[in-house]
Amino acid sequence: MATVIEIVVQNDLCIGCGLCAALCPQGILTMQWNRFGEYNPVEISPCIRECGLCLKVCPFADSEENEDTIGKQFYGEIPGIRHRLETGYYLASYVGYSEEHRLSSASGGIATWLLEALLREGVVDHIICVAPTGDPERLFSFQIFNTPDELRTGAGSAYYPVELSGVIRQVLETPGRYAVTGLPCFIKAIRLAQQRNKKLRERVVITVGLVCGQLKSKHFTEYIAAIAGVNEEGFRVLYRGKSLDRSAKDYHYKFTTKDGVEKRIFWNEGIAKAWMNRWFTLGACNYCDDVFAECADVTCMDAWLPEYILDSRGTSLMLVRSPKVNEVIERGQEISLDLFPIKWVVQSQGGVITQKRQHLAFRLYRNRKINLDKRVVPARSRNPFLRQEVVLKERMRITSRDLWSAGETDDEHLHGAMESDLKRLAPGRLLSMIIKFLVRTLWYIQRKVNLG
Ligand SMILES: Cc1cc2nc3c(=O)[nH]c(=O)nc-3n(C[C@H](O)[C@H](O)[C@H](O)COP(=O)(O)OP(=O)(O)OC[C@H]3O[C@@H](n4cnc5c(N)ncnc54)[C@H](O)[C@@H]3O)c2cc1C
């Protein structure tokens, strides 16, 4: 029987979550960096049992399970639950922030507040989330925290590869109730693993998802560090620095060198170009159709809507699926959180939805070899700008990966290699910016009128 290495890793579909390595009954898989700065499982000895468990828990293996079937299993029977194609199941949706947390958090600090509340109220004993390590070889990792003070060290977003194998092994060894944070595909992997492992089912009692547009390799961070003027190893990075005189969208990455020198680089100084054009994005992200972490008990995201973007301190949106989490939220006196219409939550992630629906349909159409049963039907878009965007961004993604891994780490060189593709994208981008501006203005007016 084929393993996750042949079916997933060798087809560039591995997101590096590490569930296969954590659950392999022979213990023959270990997570290692590949040459592109992404985590992959590696076999340390040959697979002899051929149980196929590694494939069954992989979020990017072709399986009968998808976010719809998993979501239905966990949330389909909850009284009052509703469903939308873009979001999956939801019980309630909110907008707001935690004044105490928002400045040190990615958005409105609601995720860290919630994790603390879960600990404080005794809903869980341990929190598994991502925090800096101090190790130059892996700047961030999943860690297990037992107190609010500890878990605050993880506030903020890590746009960096992290893998779950180590912490999941600890969960299997140490009884207790755990909450875990994760990107949509990581939460899906946990759910697939819970279906096959009783201890995980009993011990991971809350899952906190993050909306995700794409995951970047560690070379992305090295590239942004280089254009910020940090070329040596051993730096620390904060991805969501906030400046009170700028909008929430215009955040900065702050790099701190070993000698304590701080360098800031803002969204429009090079981050946006690499982010929006999918430089250093993982191949698996090309085939993701889950925007809102549909398998998670609650999903947190940025309030990317005009009326909130102006507030540089950050605002969160939240989609809740679990009644238990909703009760904790309803008891939260110290936060500012209001119910918020689901259609506006969907609008806030318009760009990611386009990526994971229309762009995905065209990617599947272009790459028929990919044997994945997604919830999007392969289709050749009739929009020539969309087709061009998908093709050019994929070429830039591959070029960025190849050049950096070949040691071509000079920005001018990298930029030179992308220049003609960037130029060809410009007219379509201008047109789409005008359309987006008009649509968002209409939405904004509509929301203002409705809020009346
Ligand atoms: C790779 C990535 C892409 C994202 N894309 C989008 C997007 O397109 N649109 C959008 O609205 N939001 C996106 N987000 C989510 C957004 O950046 C915030 O994480 C979210 O809004 C929560 O903010 P907060 O202030 O409530 O959380 P915080 O209070 O900052 O807490 C965040 C929690 O998440 C944990 N965490 C951070 N990074 C990771 C990670 N990589 N894996 C697992 N746990 C992690 C932290 O340890 C912390 O516990 C993305 C996040 C990541 C990591």
The ligand as an SDF file (V2000), in Angstrom:
LIG
                    3D

 53 58  0  0  0  0  0  0  0  0999 V2000
   -0.8830   31.6530    7.8970 C   0  0  0  0  0  0  0  0  0  0  0  0
   -2.0660   32.4930    8.3230 C   0  0  0  0  0  0  0  0  0  0  0  0
   -2.8950   33.0560    7.3550 C   0  0  0  0  0  0  0  0  0  0  0  0
   -4.0030   33.8230    7.7360 C   0  0  0  0  0  0  0  0  0  0  0  0
   -4.8230   34.3610    6.7770 N   0  0  0  0  0  0  0  0  0  0  0  0
   -5.8800   35.1290    7.1410 C   0  0  0  0  0  0  0  0  0  0  0  0
   -6.7290   35.7300    6.1740 C   0  0  0  0  0  0  0  0  0  0  0  0
   -6.5330   35.5670    4.9730 O   0  0  0  0  0  0  0  0  0  0  0  0
   -7.7950   36.4840    6.6090 N   0  0  0  0  0  0  0  0  0  0  0  0
   -8.0280   36.6840    7.9540 C   0  0  0  0  0  0  0  0  0  0  0  0
   -8.9820   37.3890    8.2990 O   0  0  0  0  0  0  0  0  0  0  0  0
   -7.2410   36.1120    8.8920 N   0  0  0  0  0  0  0  0  0  0  0  0
   -6.1890   35.3490    8.5220 C   0  0  0  0  0  0  0  0  0  0  0  0
   -5.3880   34.7720    9.4870 N   0  0  0  0  0  0  0  0  0  0  0  0
   -5.8040   34.8920   10.9030 C   0  0  0  0  0  0  0  0  0  0  0  0
   -5.3730   36.2130   11.5340 C   0  0  0  0  0  0  0  0  0  0  0  0
   -4.0270   36.4950   11.1800 O   0  0  0  0  0  0  0  0  0  0  0  0
   -5.4570   36.1220   13.0780 C   0  0  0  0  0  0  0  0  0  0  0  0
   -4.7500   35.0000   13.5220 O   0  0  0  0  0  0  0  0  0  0  0  0
   -6.8660   35.9920   13.5710 C   0  0  0  0  0  0  0  0  0  0  0  0
   -7.6210   37.0880   13.1270 O   0  0  0  0  0  0  0  0  0  0  0  0
   -6.9150   35.9420   15.1130 C   0  0  0  0  0  0  0  0  0  0  0  0
   -6.5410   37.1720   15.6070 O   0  0  0  0  0  0  0  0  0  0  0  0
   -6.6590   37.4690   17.1780 P   0  0  0  0  0  0  0  0  0  0  0  0
   -6.1090   38.8440   17.4300 O   0  0  0  0  0  0  0  0  0  0  0  0
   -8.0350   37.1670   17.6280 O   0  0  0  0  0  0  0  0  0  0  0  0
   -5.7000   36.3430   17.7430 O   0  0  0  0  0  0  0  0  0  0  0  0
   -4.4390   36.4470   18.7450 P   0  0  0  0  0  0  0  0  0  0  0  0
   -4.9030   36.9580   20.0450 O   0  0  0  0  0  0  0  0  0  0  0  0
   -3.3170   37.1140   18.0550 O   0  0  0  0  0  0  0  0  0  0  0  0
   -4.1240   34.8850   18.9190 O   0  0  0  0  0  0  0  0  0  0  0  0
   -3.8320   34.0740   17.8160 C   0  0  0  0  0  0  0  0  0  0  0  0
   -3.6510   32.6590   18.3130 C   0  0  0  0  0  0  0  0  0  0  0  0
   -3.3880   31.8290   17.1970 O   0  0  0  0  0  0  0  0  0  0  0  0
   -2.1720   31.1250   17.4010 C   0  0  0  0  0  0  0  0  0  0  0  0
   -1.4650   31.0330   16.1080 N   0  0  0  0  0  0  0  0  0  0  0  0
   -0.7620   31.9920   15.4770 C   0  0  0  0  0  0  0  0  0  0  0  0
   -0.2620   31.5220   14.3290 N   0  0  0  0  0  0  0  0  0  0  0  0
   -0.6730   30.2480   14.2330 C   0  0  0  0  0  0  0  0  0  0  0  0
   -0.4720   29.2240   13.2800 C   0  0  0  0  0  0  0  0  0  0  0  0
    0.2680   29.4240   12.1750 N   0  0  0  0  0  0  0  0  0  0  0  0
   -1.0320   28.0160   13.5000 N   0  0  0  0  0  0  0  0  0  0  0  0
   -1.7710   27.7920   14.6160 C   0  0  0  0  0  0  0  0  0  0  0  0
   -1.9670   28.7160   15.5610 N   0  0  0  0  0  0  0  0  0  0  0  0
   -1.4320   29.9320   15.3730 C   0  0  0  0  0  0  0  0  0  0  0  0
   -1.3980   31.9380   18.4010 C   0  0  0  0  0  0  0  0  0  0  0  0
   -0.5130   31.1140   19.1320 O   0  0  0  0  0  0  0  0  0  0  0  0
   -2.4960   32.5300   19.2610 C   0  0  0  0  0  0  0  0  0  0  0  0
   -2.8410   31.6400   20.2840 O   0  0  0  0  0  0  0  0  0  0  0  0
   -4.2700   34.0300    9.1240 C   0  0  0  0  0  0  0  0  0  0  0  0
   -3.4210   33.4710   10.0890 C   0  0  0  0  0  0  0  0  0  0  0  0
   -2.3280   32.7130    9.7140 C   0  0  0  0  0  0  0  0  0  0  0  0
   -1.4290   32.1290   10.7970 C   0  0  0  0  0  0  0  0  0  0  0  0
  1  2  1  0
  2  3  1  0
  2 52  2  0
  3  4  2  0
  4  5  1  0
  4 50  1  0
  5  6  2  0
  6  7  1  0
  6 13  1  0
  7  8  2  0
  7  9  1  0
  9 10  1  0
 10 11  2  0
 10 12  1  0
 12 13  2  0
 13 14  1  0
 14 15  1  0
 14 50  1  0
 15 16  1  0
 16 17  1  0
 16 18  1  0
 18 19  1  0
 18 20  1  0
 20 21  1  0
 20 22  1  0
 22 23  1  0
 23 24  1  0
 24 25  2  0
 24 26  1  0
 24 27  1  0
 27 28  1  0
 28 29  2  0
 28 30  1  0
 28 31  1  0
 31 32  1  0
 32 33  1  0
 33 34  1  0
 33 48  1  0
 34 35  1  0
 35 36  1  0
 35 46  1  0
 36 37  1  0
 36 45  1  0
 37 38  2  0
 38 39  1  0
 39 40  1  0
 39 45  2  0
 40 41  1  0
 40 42  2  0
 42 43  1  0
 43 44  2  0
 44 45  1  0
 46 47  1  0
 46 48  1  0
 48 49  1  0
 50 51  2  0
 51 52  1  0
 52 53  1  0
M  END
$$$$
